[in-house]
Amino acid sequence: MKAVITVLGSDRVGIIAHVTNILAKVNVNILDISQTIMDKIFTMVMLVDLKEANTPFAEISKALDAAGQELGVSIRIQHEDIFNSMHRI
Amino acid sequence: MLNPFEIIETIKMLDKEHLDIRTITMGISLRDCSDPDVDAMCEKVYKKITTYAKDLVKVGEEIETEYGIPIINKRISVTPISILCEHAKSVEDCVKLAKALDKAAVATGVNFIGGYSALVHKHYTKGDEMLIASIPQALAQTQRVCSSVNVATTRAGINMDAVKQMGEVVKQAAELTKESGGFACAKLVVFANAVEDNPFMAGAFHGIGEGECVINVGVSGPGVVKCALEKIGPQADFGLVAETIKKTAFKITRMGQLVAQEASARLGVPYGIVDLSLAPTPAVGDSVAYILEEMGVEKCGTHGTTAALAMLNDAVKKGGVMASGYVGGLSGAFIPVSEDAGMIAAAQCGALTLEKLEAMTCVCSVGLDMIVVPGDTSAATLSAIIADEAAIGVVNNKTTAVRIIPAPGKKVGDIVEFGGLLGSGPVQPVNAYGSEGFINRGGRIPAPLHSLRN
């Protein structure tokens, strides 16, 4: 299964390092990363593959959420189908 | 690859604009639970519901986590219980069935179970009669059971005996729960042209044309529509307003379709329909009234409101219908007064009256919903309000409903708190003149003619 990770908040050193570190630990492969400033908010979007993940989805989600709180940004992981279904016919 | 702007748009809808899946409702047929021994029947009902729906809440929560979509309610609807009540010997027997449903709801973790219902649009059977008589007690003695009675259809006309009785039932239900402002009435809907696959409470039941078990999903999202209209600004003409609502409804419904398919696959139960209703909640920013005000009416209920609502309702359907394989249920905009911050404000300042609400129900989904009236409103007046609403449904070939609360001891201007999604309702005035003579006639108003339309 593929998922989209989004990070929203104010930019600071170490956000990507922190997130990728968590993903490496749970064996989640990163397929694509893009980052931009949208409406003055730092926005990072990451497409990941969870096929080989060694940890259940809910726990990965919790770990990312906790990291977000530590970094003062909002981090979420969602199945990519929610975006595909909403924006693609 | 998905475009980051699209991803952020979705996240904004979820985070800031109250986009959610309002309900995943599992419909379960109880027709095979019929048994002349009422206690045995209750046992069968409990067992069947708790077997079929044992994973419903768990699967709902899994989908919530994986997709990051809030799924507010997980619910169950069942076969109209009046069918099982053909075996009941007393009103107490019917109440036993209500308690079995309540127990099953607690065991499965759902917050409401609908289907304590009867379809009496033409006449009553013995079971219908007993079930309807038991509604006040059943609702007062249970927490999660919802009840509905269909008193009219376009093809059968209006059963005025049932309309008369339902006025009395509503009154009794309020009296039995007077400590909570007549809360039982919030769980009771009187329908005309009731639909068999509605996932929304309190009017959900699993119709007799349905299969063994089905998953129906109700989406929501008034906040998303309002924000989309804010973005196009007050100068946009109605062509652009309609287009914007359609596009937004399409996106919202696609999400409902995805959740319906996913829930259906994980539970191994066929997916029935997506109900693409705009269902408000008392949360600020999740209001249908504020959409109408965004369109340019100063307060919901003033002149122009009916036209605004008609357009909104139509555009929501047009946008949603292409996004889902099967659209059903009540699909449209709901206008429950106590559940909508904008409606509450409009009713409190006098802009939104019962008469205007009645007009609005001609052009939108359902009807007079979650309306609080003074506790001394007579049963005949309640029946007459039901009759008016049923007439609108029957003549216009649409579903209409009445969920009205004559709050005991309350007067015009008081506020009745129901809590949670049911919100709080200002007590609204009813016409001071009586309708007894009309309601006491009894019999059936014949089905209307559907040609020579003028």
Boltz contact constraints between the chains, C-beta under 6 A:
constraints:
  - contact:
      token1: [A, 6]
      token2: [B, 11]
      max_distance: 6.0
  - contact:
      token1: [A, 32]
      token2: [B, 1]
      max_distance: 6.0
  - contact:
      token1: [A, 34]
      token2: [B, 4]
      max_distance: 6.0
  - contact:
      token1: [A, 38]
      token2: [B, 8]
      max_distance: 6.0
  - contact:
      token1: [A, 45]
      token2: [B, 4]
      max_distance: 6.0
  - contact:
      token1: [A, 45]
      token2: [B, 7]
      max_distance: 6.0
  - contact:
      token1: [A, 57]
      token2: [B, 66]
      max_distance: 6.0
  - contact:
      token1: [A, 58]
      token2: [B, 65]
      max_distance: 6.0
  - contact:
      token1: [A, 76]
      token2: [B, 68]
      max_distance: 6.0
  - contact:
      token1: [A, 78]
      token2: [B, 67]
      max_distance: 6.0
  - contact:
      token1: [A, 78]
      token2: [B, 68]
      max_distance: 6.0
  - contact:
      token1: [A, 79]
      token2: [B, 66]
      max_distance: 6.0
  - contact:
      token1: [A, 79]
      token2: [B, 67]
      max_distance: 6.0
  - contact:
      token1: [A, 82]
      token2: [B, 67]
      max_distance: 6.0
  - contact:
      token1: [A, 83]
      token2: [B, 2]
      max_distance: 6.0
  - contact:
      token1: [A, 83]
      token2: [B, 7]
      max_distance: 6.0
  - contact:
      token1: [A, 83]
      token2: [B, 10]
      max_distance: 6.0
  - contact:
      token1: [A, 85]
      token2: [B, 254]
      max_distance: 6.0
  - contact:
      token1: [A, 85]
      token2: [B, 258]
      max_distance: 6.0
  - contact:
      token1: [A, 86]
      token2: [B, 10]
      max_distance: 6.0
  - contact:
      token1: [A, 86]
      token2: [B, 251]
      max_distance: 6.0
  - contact:
      token1: [A, 86]
      token2: [B, 254]
      max_distance: 6.0
  - contact:
      token1: [A, 86]
      token2: [B, 255]
      max_distance: 6.0
  - contact:
      token1: [A, 87]
      token2: [B, 6]
      max_distance: 6.0
